[in-house]
Amino acid sequence: MIESHPLTPFLPKNCKVLFLGSFPPQKKRWSINFFYPNFINDHWRIEGQIFFNDKNYFVDNQNKTFYLDKIIDFLNQKGIGIFDTATKVNRLKDNASDKFLEIVEKTDINKLLLQIPECKTLVTTGEKATETICEYFSIQKLPKVGENIQINSDLKLYRLPSSSRAYPLAFDKKVEEYKKMFQFVGVK
């Protein structure tokens, strides 16, 4: 069964960096109606640790969810956009793994970029997203995790480790990689 993306791109007017995952997990795994909605995904914990020295800054542990208003305010203030590399997928298994996602329709990245002219860096948070972006821009060699490459004269691609707990890298190491990227793009 083909699924269409359930969210619209989050593109602040001052967007400097655009995070691109692959596709949201199934709704049954959502704790918020936004990107990185799975409560056991560490994306919002990583950003809380980096910017507020508190991995639970965006986390509502009591209700097993995230503080969406804090997340939106933070992203708008910092100029961080979020979307995914696919707008339509077919899940080959009943889970959230990228390994079992068949991309039916890729996101039109150039169309997104026209809406955020200050954005000079795309950031992928997983192998499937990186592969999809590289295909989209006809890039032959994928950057390694923690590396960036020039897409064209105006745009870079920075690859980060997945914030999923299934990705075998310690939380502190993920924080370190994300922190380096934010320093690289000048988001403080």
Secondary structure, DSSP 8 states (H G I E B T S, - for coil): -EEE--S--B--TT--EEEEES----GGGBSSSSSS-BTT--HHHHHHHHHHS-TTTTEEGGGTEE-HHHHHHHHHHHTEEEEESEEEEEESSSS--GGGEEEEEE--HHHHHHH-TT--EEEE-SHHHHHHHHHHTT-SS---TT-EEEEETTEEEEE----STTSSS-HHHHHHHHHHHHHHHT--
